């Protein structure tokens, strides 16, 4: 079973993501961008769901660091800021896809499956 890193500081958003993922994937949580980077470095992560606005290190900076070390690891940006400029900033940071919050379960699972080649 593939393991997804959910980088999300908000408890209710994390609970929603576990509900979406629990049937098809294992998941681990990072409450900030620095923890996300550290967990990716430990290995065993197949995809990252990256909140953009987080404490300590935001999702854009975390994505840049992750992609420098692991350019083939898929990262999907999750953000309540769904403007074109936010989408472009996420893609410029290295995100492979962008999903607005609240996350649509079907669209999320489709994006994950596409990026994992499932």
Secondary structure, DSSP 4 states (H G I P E B T S, - for coil): --EEEEE---HHHHHHHHHHHTTT-EEEEESSHHHHHHHHHHS---EEEEESS-SSS-HHHHHHHHHHH-TTSEEEEEES--SHHHHHHHHHHT-SEEEESSPPHHHHHHHHHHHHT-
